[in-house]
């Protein structure tokens, strides 16, 4: 397993843990998980395709960074939502 794969795996695991916390906190769990999985697939599939099949002459690093930034933004939005819902309680 390459370092890039390990970094992506850690990003997805962190996002998965945060998504699980978000889903468990909401009363409408199936809708919440559906929305998060839909968003995750919307940005992950094209970027993973580009990372594996459209990478030439060093562009893999660019696709990897785009994917990690997208995961980071998704994670930050979930964390902000969790903090806001905790403050309301």
MOURQUI-V921398 format. One line per field, one symbol per residue. ss: DSSP state (a for helix, b for strand, c for the rest). burial: # if it has 16 or more other ideal C-beta (glycine too) atoms within 10 Angstrom, else .. Layout:
# MOURQUI-V921398
ss = ???
burial = ???
This chain:
# MOURQUI-V921398
ss = ccaaaaaaaaaaaaaaaaaaaaaaacccaaaaaaaaaaaaaaaaaaaaaaaaacccccaaaaaaaaaaaaaaaaaaaaaaaaaaaaaac
burial = .......#..#...#..##..##........#...#...#..##..#..##...........##..##.##..##..#...........
